[in-house]
Amino acid sequence: MSMNVKKNDTVVVLSGKDKGKQGKVLSVDPKTRKVVVEKINMASRHQKPRRQGEEGGIIQKEIPLYASKVMTVCPKCSKPTRVSHKIEGGKKVRVCKHCGAEI
Protein backbone atom coordinates (compact mmCIF):
# COMPACT_ATOMS: atom_id res chain seq x y z
CA MET A 1 0.00 0.00 0.00
CA SER A 2 1.29 3.45 -0.83
CA MET A 3 0.99 6.32 1.60
CA ASN A 4 1.10 10.10 1.13
CA VAL A 5 3.47 10.52 4.07
CA LYS A 6 7.15 9.64 3.59
CA LYS A 7 10.17 9.45 5.90
CA ASN A 8 11.75 12.88 6.71
CA ASP A 9 8.53 14.78 5.82
CA THR A 10 7.41 17.52 8.19
CA VAL A 11 3.87 16.81 9.37
CA VAL A 12 1.25 18.41 11.62
CA VAL A 13 -0.96 16.31 13.92
CA LEU A 14 -4.69 16.69 13.19
CA SER A 15 -6.23 15.01 16.23
CA GLY A 16 -5.41 13.57 19.63
CA LYS A 17 -3.43 14.81 22.61
CA ASP A 18 -0.72 16.37 20.40
CA LYS A 19 -3.13 18.19 18.04
CA GLY A 20 -1.48 21.11 16.23
CA LYS A 21 2.12 20.05 16.94
CA GLN A 22 4.63 19.64 14.11
CA GLY A 23 7.42 17.11 13.79
CA LYS A 24 9.60 15.14 11.40
CA VAL A 25 8.57 11.61 10.36
CA LEU A 26 11.14 9.10 11.66
CA SER A 27 9.65 5.93 10.18
CA VAL A 28 6.68 4.77 8.11
CA ASP A 29 5.00 1.35 8.23
CA PRO A 30 2.73 0.99 5.18
CA LYS A 31 1.47 -2.44 6.27
CA THR A 32 -0.14 -1.11 9.47
CA ARG A 33 -0.58 2.44 8.00
CA LYS A 34 1.26 3.98 10.97
CA VAL A 35 4.01 6.61 11.30
CA VAL A 36 6.45 7.56 14.07
CA VAL A 37 6.88 11.33 14.44
CA GLU A 38 9.76 12.96 16.32
CA LYS A 39 8.73 14.12 19.85
CA ILE A 40 5.02 13.38 19.16
CA ASN A 41 2.86 10.77 20.92
CA MET A 42 5.43 10.15 23.67
CA ALA A 43 4.96 7.29 26.14
CA SER A 44 6.83 6.31 29.29
CA ARG A 45 8.51 2.93 29.28
CA HIS A 46 10.14 1.19 32.22
CA GLN A 47 13.52 -0.19 31.20
CA LYS A 48 15.50 -2.71 33.19
CA PRO A 49 19.30 -2.62 33.06
CA ARG A 50 20.45 -5.45 30.75
CA ARG A 51 24.25 -5.30 31.20
CA GLN A 52 26.53 -4.52 34.08
CA GLY A 53 26.95 -0.77 34.45
CA GLU A 54 23.90 0.06 32.30
CA GLU A 55 21.25 2.22 33.93
CA GLY A 56 17.60 1.33 34.10
CA GLY A 57 14.69 3.65 34.71
CA ILE A 58 11.78 5.32 32.99
CA ILE A 59 12.47 6.41 29.42
CA GLN A 60 10.34 8.50 27.06
CA LYS A 61 9.72 6.92 23.65
CA GLU A 62 7.76 7.88 20.53
CA ILE A 63 5.02 5.41 19.69
CA PRO A 64 3.37 5.04 16.26
CA LEU A 65 0.15 6.81 15.32
CA TYR A 66 -2.12 6.36 12.33
CA ALA A 67 -1.04 8.15 9.16
CA SER A 68 -4.58 9.50 8.73
CA LYS A 69 -4.05 11.63 11.86
CA VAL A 70 -1.18 13.61 10.29
CA MET A 71 -0.96 15.94 7.31
CA THR A 72 2.14 16.88 5.32
CA VAL A 73 3.39 20.48 5.66
CA CYS A 74 4.57 22.18 2.45
CA PRO A 75 8.22 23.35 2.77
CA LYS A 76 7.55 26.43 0.58
CA CYS A 77 4.25 27.87 1.91
CA SER A 78 4.48 26.24 5.41
CA LYS A 79 0.82 25.19 5.32
CA PRO A 80 -0.62 21.73 6.00
CA THR A 81 -1.62 20.38 2.62
CA ARG A 82 -3.00 17.35 0.87
CA VAL A 83 -0.50 15.79 -1.48
CA SER A 84 -1.16 15.84 -5.21
CA HIS A 85 0.81 13.83 -7.77
CA LYS A 86 2.13 15.10 -11.09
CA ILE A 87 4.18 13.34 -13.76
CA GLU A 88 7.25 15.34 -14.82
CA GLY A 89 9.81 13.85 -17.18
CA GLY A 90 8.44 10.34 -16.75
CA LYS A 91 8.73 10.58 -12.92
CA LYS A 92 5.85 10.84 -10.47
CA VAL A 93 6.43 13.78 -8.08
CA ARG A 94 4.48 14.96 -5.04
CA VAL A 95 3.06 18.48 -5.29
CA CYS A 96 1.46 20.94 -2.81
CA LYS A 97 -2.25 21.59 -3.45
CA HIS A 98 -1.95 25.25 -2.27
CA CYS A 99 1.11 26.64 -4.04
CA GLY A 100 2.03 23.91 -6.56
CA ALA A 101 5.58 23.49 -5.19
CA GLU A 102 7.26 20.09 -5.25
CA ILE A 103 7.34 18.35 -1.88
Summary of the structure (lengths in Angstrom):
residues: 103
radius of gyration: 17.0
end to end distance: 19.9
largest distance: 57.0
contacts: 257
relative contact order: 0.21
helix: 3%
strand: 47%
